[in-house]
Amino acid sequence: MEFRQGDIVEWAGVRGEVVATSCGDAKFTTVTFRERDEVFLDGKRHDGNKVQLLKLIERPKKKVVFEAWANLYAQGLQQAPGMWRTKVEADRAAGSDRIACVQVTGEYEVEE
């Protein structure tokens, strides 16, 4: 498994955050546990004869914010409903019976 910066991982029962990863053939991952950095190769750490694995606990989500404009009519949305990126675009597409142009905003999270 490839780890990404910001991932929350567990190693030997302790949770930490991935602070850096490397590119190339060898996948080095640096994780901060209780203010101490540990380096893993391909998600593994060799301690004597034991191989301890990093376990992914949580991957941070990316926050997406959207903003659009909609034309409203007495009968509801325009016959061919749509959202526009700017008010100018919504105004250009408006029918003569438009009663309002409203800004719609929201946010949601997605996995990166």
DOVO-320989 format. One line per 8 residues: number of its first residue (from 1); for each residue z, x, y of N, C-alpha, C, CB. Coordinates in nm, 3 decimals, decimal comma, padded with zeros to 5 digits. Atoms other than C-alpha are relative to their C-alpha. Glycine has a CB too. Example, Ala and Ser with C-alpha at 12.3 -4.5 7.8 and 13.67 -1.06 7.14 Angstrom:
1) 00,000:00,089:-00,119:00,780:01,230:-00,450:00,000:00,090:00,120:00,125:-00,099:00,003 ~ -00,006:-00,082:-00,119:00,714:01,367:-00,106:00,073:-00,077:00,109:-00,142:00,041:00,046
This chain:
1) 00,000:00,084:-00,117:00,000:00,000:00,000:00,000:00,089:00,124:00,121:-00,096:-00,001 ~ 00,000:-00,072:-00,127:-00,078:00,121:00,348:00,099:-00,066:00,093:-00,142:00,003:00,063 ~ -00,097:00,050:-00,097:00,202:00,086:00,596:-00,056:00,018:00,140:00,135:00,074:-00,015 ~ 00,046:-00,005:-00,138:00,144:00,023:00,965:00,119:00,019:00,094:-00,078:-00,129:00,036 ~ -00,104:-00,017:-00,100:00,338:00,117:01,273:00,060:-00,135:00,034:-00,055:00,069:00,127 ~ -00,069:00,125:-00,030:00,600:-00,149:01,340:00,047:-00,076:-00,123:-00,088:-00,089:00,080 ~ -00,044:00,067:00,123:00,638:-00,256:00,975:00,150:00,022:-00,020:-00,079:00,052:-00,122 ~ -00,140:-00,013:00,039:00,994:-00,323:00,864:-00,002:00,025:-00,152:00,086:-00,129:00,038
9) 00,001:-00,040:00,141:01,054:-00,148:00,530:00,143:00,022:-00,048:-00,085:00,128:-00,020 ~ -00,129:-00,029:00,061:01,338:-00,089:00,289:-00,015:00,118:-00,093:00,056:-00,122:-00,075 ~ -00,002:-00,117:00,087:01,423:00,232:00,110:00,143:00,023:-00,042:-00,060:00,127:00,070 ~ -00,135:-00,022:00,055:01,727:00,282:-00,115:00,100:-00,098:00,061:00,046:00,145:00,027 ~ -00,089:00,104:-00,050:01,873:-00,044:00,016:00,021:-00,001:00,150:00,130:00,015:-00,064 ~ -00,017:-00,008:-00,145:01,843:00,049:00,385:-00,132:-00,039:00,067:00,044:00,144:00,044 ~ 00,120:00,041:-00,073:01,601:-00,114:00,627:-00,029:00,095:00,115:00,015:-00,143:00,054 ~ 00,044:-00,085:-00,109:01,398:00,085:00,875:-00,132:-00,049:00,055:-00,011:00,144:-00,046
17) 00,126:00,037:-00,063:01,091:00,067:01,098:-00,097:00,116:-00,007:00,023:-00,044:00,146 ~ 00,104:-00,102:00,003:00,766:00,256:01,049:-00,033:00,037:00,144:-00,127:-00,050:-00,078 ~ 00,026:-00,044:-00,137:00,722:00,466:01,362:-00,131:00,077:00,012:00,114:00,086:00,048 ~ 00,127:-00,074:-00,005:00,409:00,663:01,266:-00,062:00,003:-00,139:00,022:00,145:00,052 ~ 00,074:-00,018:00,125:00,140:00,688:01,000:-00,110:00,101:00,027:-00,059:-00,136:-00,052 ~ 00,107:-00,099:-00,016:-00,129:00,947:00,934:-00,129:-00,053:-00,059:00,039:00,133:-00,066 ~ 00,132:00,034:00,053:-00,499:00,922:00,864:-00,040:00,108:-00,100:-00,105:-00,013:00,114 ~ 00,049:-00,101:00,093:-00,693:01,106:00,601:00,035:-00,035:-00,143:00,056:00,135:00,036
25) -00,023:00,024:00,142:-00,653:01,145:00,227:00,147:-00,023:-00,032:-00,051:00,117:-00,081 ~ -00,144:00,016:00,024:-00,275:01,189:00,224:00,056:-00,098:00,100:00,073:00,137:00,008 ~ -00,056:00,104:-00,086:-00,095:00,887:00,363:00,148:00,029:00,025:-00,018:-00,141:-00,062 ~ -00,137:-00,027:-00,038:00,217:01,014:00,535:00,050:-00,114:00,089:00,012:00,137:00,072 ~ -00,061:00,106:-00,078:00,450:00,750:00,676:00,136:00,049:00,048:00,015:-00,131:-00,084 ~ -00,130:-00,038:-00,056:00,740:00,828:00,909:00,076:-00,128:00,033:-00,016:00,089:00,128 ~ -00,083:00,119:-00,017:01,022:00,573:00,907:00,132:00,040:00,063:00,023:-00,072:-00,135 ~ -00,132:-00,023:-00,060:01,332:00,559:01,126:00,102:-00,090:-00,068:-00,003:-00,025:00,153
33) -00,113:00,070:00,061:01,647:00,462:00,937:00,125:00,042:00,074:00,011:00,031:-00,154 ~ -00,126:-00,031:-00,069:01,965:00,440:01,144:-00,012:00,125:00,086:00,114:00,017:-00,102 ~ 00,027:-00,109:-00,095:01,823:00,679:01,408:-00,033:00,133:-00,066:00,119:00,018:00,089 ~ 00,040:-00,122:00,071:01,710:00,932:01,147:-00,138:-00,023:-00,061:00,104:00,039:-00,111 ~ 00,136:00,014:00,054:01,344:00,987:01,055:-00,009:00,056:-00,140:-00,102:00,070:00,091 ~ 00,032:-00,045:00,136:01,230:01,019:00,694:-00,151:-00,008:-00,016:00,074:-00,086:-00,109 ~ 00,145:-00,002:00,020:00,877:01,108:00,585:-00,030:-00,029:-00,147:-00,061:00,137:00,043 ~ 00,040:00,041:00,135:00,708:00,952:00,281:-00,147:00,034:-00,019:00,026:-00,152:-00,023
41) 00,139:-00,024:00,036:00,385:01,043:00,103:-00,045:-00,113:-00,089:-00,018:00,139:-00,071 ~ 00,051:00,116:00,073:00,187:00,741:-00,016:00,111:-00,100:-00,033:-00,070:00,044:-00,127 ~ -00,108:00,097:00,018:00,501:00,529:00,024:00,107:00,043:-00,098:-00,057:-00,129:-00,046 ~ -00,096:-00,049:00,100:00,704:00,749:-00,214:00,082:00,114:00,059:-00,072:00,047:-00,129 ~ -00,088:-00,109:-00,039:00,996:00,983:-00,165:00,059:00,059:-00,127:00,113:-00,048:00,099 ~ -00,051:-00,066:00,120:01,090:01,237:-00,429:00,137:00,060:00,029:-00,098:00,110:-00,049 ~ -00,135:-00,054:-00,010:01,464:01,305:-00,459:00,041:00,046:-00,140:00,101:-00,108:00,058 ~ -00,030:-00,050:00,134:01,524:01,529:-00,757:-00,099:-00,055:-00,098:00,144:-00,036:-00,043
49) 00,088:00,058:00,103:01,385:01,351:-01,062:-00,032:-00,146:00,028:00,064:00,013:-00,137 ~ 00,023:00,141:-00,032:01,388:01,007:-00,897:-00,110:-00,015:00,104:00,129:-00,066:00,050 ~ 00,101:00,034:-00,100:01,093:00,858:-00,713:00,045:-00,132:00,063:-00,147:-00,011:-00,065 ~ -00,042:00,120:-00,069:01,205:00,609:-00,452:-00,115:-00,051:00,085:00,125:00,025:00,086 ~ 00,113:00,061:-00,067:00,949:00,368:-00,311:00,041:-00,075:00,124:-00,072:-00,094:-00,095 ~ -00,017:00,085:-00,116:00,920:00,212:00,028:-00,041:-00,141:-00,037:-00,082:00,052:00,123 ~ 00,032:00,140:00,026:00,922:-00,166:00,012:-00,024:-00,069:00,133:00,114:-00,070:-00,082 ~ 00,031:00,073:-00,122:00,752:-00,373:00,282:00,085:-00,126:00,005:-00,151:-00,034:00,007
57) -00,083:00,118:-00,019:00,994:-00,634:00,415:-00,068:-00,098:00,095:00,139:00,039:00,055 ~ 00,061:00,088:-00,100:00,812:-00,768:00,719:-00,105:00,076:00,080:00,106:-00,059:00,094 ~ 00,106:-00,058:-00,084:00,490:-00,699:00,905:00,000:-00,077:00,131:-00,142:-00,006:-00,071 ~ -00,004:00,071:-00,127:00,500:-00,775:01,277:-00,128:-00,081:00,022:00,022:00,098:00,116 ~ 00,115:00,086:-00,029:00,273:-01,050:01,399:-00,045:00,023:00,143:00,035:-00,149:-00,024 ~ 00,060:-00,016:-00,132:00,040:-01,031:01,693:00,004:-00,134:00,071:-00,146:00,053:-00,010 ~ -00,006:00,122:-00,080:00,098:-01,286:01,968:-00,135:-00,018:00,071:00,117:00,007:00,103 ~ 00,127:00,033:-00,063:-00,222:-01,455:02,084:00,025:-00,112:00,101:-00,108:-00,044:-00,107
65) -00,015:00,099:-00,106:-00,224:-01,645:02,413:-00,139:-00,051:00,036:00,075:00,061:00,126 ~ 00,130:00,053:-00,041:-00,506:-01,880:02,501:00,017:-00,087:00,124:-00,066:-00,081:-00,115 ~ 00,004:00,080:-00,122:-00,600:-02,055:02,822:-00,140:-00,059:00,010:00,036:00,086:00,127 ~ 00,130:00,067:-00,011:-00,877:-02,311:02,867:00,013:-00,118:00,096:-00,052:-00,047:-00,141 ~ 00,005:00,116:-00,089:-00,983:-02,604:03,083:-00,072:-00,114:-00,072:-00,071:00,035:00,134 ~ 00,060:00,118:00,064:-01,065:-02,959:02,967:-00,022:-00,109:00,104:00,091:-00,052:-00,117 ~ 00,030:00,114:-00,087:-01,228:-03,249:03,146:00,051:-00,127:-00,067:-00,153:-00,009:00,030 ~ -00,053:00,126:00,053:-01,052:-03,584:03,102:-00,071:-00,117:00,066:00,152:-00,010:00,022
73) 00,069:00,120:-00,044:-01,211:-03,925:03,133:00,083:-00,122:-00,035:-00,142:-00,010:-00,063 ~ -00,075:00,122:00,026:-01,080:-04,282:03,136:-00,010:-00,040:-00,148:-00,051:-00,116:00,089 ~ 00,021:00,033:00,141:-01,222:-04,325:02,786:00,045:00,113:-00,094:-00,147:-00,032:-00,025 ~ -00,042:-00,115:00,081:-01,067:-03,998:02,663:-00,080:00,123:00,040:-00,017:-00,028:-00,151 ~ 00,079:-00,120:-00,028:-01,240:-03,665:02,638:-00,147:-00,036:00,012:00,021:00,106:-00,111 ~ 00,144:00,015:-00,016:-01,605:-03,629:02,726:-00,062:-00,028:-00,137:-00,062:00,128:00,064 ~ 00,064:00,034:00,127:-01,845:-03,757:02,459:-00,024:00,124:-00,085:-00,132:-00,073:00,025 ~ 00,014:-00,127:00,071:-01,923:-03,398:02,365:00,118:00,087:00,045:-00,142:00,070:00,030
81) -00,119:-00,070:-00,048:-01,568:-03,260:02,396:-00,016:00,150:-00,006:00,121:-00,042:-00,079 ~ 00,005:-00,145:-00,001:-01,524:-02,902:02,483:00,107:00,056:00,089:-00,136:00,048:00,044 ~ -00,094:-00,072:-00,083:-01,300:-02,647:02,638:-00,079:00,111:00,068:00,122:00,057:-00,083 ~ 00,069:-00,103:-00,076:-01,408:-02,402:02,903:00,097:00,109:00,038:-00,067:-00,059:00,124 ~ -00,086:-00,114:-00,033:-01,275:-02,057:02,985:00,048:-00,003:00,144:-00,074:00,129:-00,024 ~ -00,040:00,005:-00,141:-01,266:-02,123:03,358:-00,016:-00,142:00,053:-00,085:00,099:00,085 ~ 00,012:00,131:-00,063:-01,225:-02,424:03,583:-00,141:-00,019:00,056:00,106:-00,017:00,112 ~ 00,136:00,008:-00,054:-01,561:-02,345:03,743:-00,096:-00,048:-00,110:-00,046:00,139:00,055
89) 00,086:00,044:00,111:-01,730:-02,381:03,401:00,025:-00,147:-00,034:00,023:00,087:-00,124 ~ -00,033:00,140:00,029:-01,545:-02,710:03,339:-00,056:-00,092:00,108:00,154:-00,019:-00,011 ~ 00,055:00,080:-00,109:-01,646:-02,839:03,681:-00,150:-00,018:-00,014:00,033:00,064:00,135 ~ 00,147:00,007:00,017:-02,012:-02,757:03,612:-00,039:-00,097:-00,112:-00,057:00,139:-00,029 ~ 00,032:00,084:00,116:-01,999:-02,946:03,280:00,051:-00,144:00,016:00,060:00,061:-00,125 ~ -00,064:00,131:-00,018:-01,811:-03,248:03,420:-00,100:-00,112:00,023:00,098:00,005:00,116 ~ 00,077:00,120:-00,027:-01,955:-03,594:03,413:00,051:-00,065:00,128:00,009:-00,100:-00,119 ~ -00,037:00,063:-00,127:-01,945:-03,815:03,723:00,124:-00,089:-00,012:-00,116:-00,082:00,053
97) -00,116:00,087:00,019:-01,669:-04,030:03,570:00,127:00,076:-00,040:-00,032:-00,105:-00,105 ~ -00,119:-00,080:00,031:-01,422:-03,744:03,520:00,115:-00,043:00,090:-00,029:00,151:00,017 ~ -00,118:00,037:-00,080:-01,070:-03,837:03,629:00,094:00,119:00,021:00,076:-00,114:-00,068 ~ -00,086:-00,118:-00,018:-00,905:-03,496:03,587:-00,059:00,118:-00,075:00,144:-00,029:-00,050 ~ 00,032:-00,124:00,070:-00,958:-03,137:03,488:00,134:00,071:-00,019:-00,105:00,091:00,081 ~ -00,133:-00,055:00,027:-00,651:-02,991:03,318:-00,010:00,136:-00,069:00,082:-00,096:-00,086 ~ -00,008:-00,131:00,065:-00,555:-02,642:03,217:00,085:-00,015:-00,126:00,060:00,108:00,096 ~ -00,070:00,004:00,129:-00,449:-02,607:02,854:00,036:00,144:-00,036:-00,088:-00,067:-00,112
105) -00,043:-00,133:00,040:-00,243:-02,306:02,752:00,087:-00,010:-00,124:00,076:00,071:00,116 ~ -00,085:-00,004:00,119:-00,064:-02,205:02,437:00,004:00,140:-00,056:-00,049:-00,098:-00,106 ~ -00,007:-00,130:00,068:00,030:-01,920:02,212:00,033:-00,023:-00,146:00,105:00,094:00,066 ~ -00,029:00,004:00,143:00,051:-01,854:01,841:00,002:00,143:-00,052:-00,105:-00,087:-00,077 ~ -00,010:-00,133:00,058:00,112:-01,563:01,609:-00,091:00,011:-00,122:00,144:00,032:-00,038 ~ 00,085:-00,026:00,116:-00,127:-01,411:01,357:00,035:00,138:-00,054:-00,151:-00,010:00,037 ~ -00,019:-00,133:00,057:-00,097:-01,122:01,117:-00,116:00,089:00,045:00,009:-00,005:-00,155 ~ 00,104:-00,093:-00,047:-00,285:-00,817:01,240:-00,084:00,046:-00,116:00,062:00,121:00,071
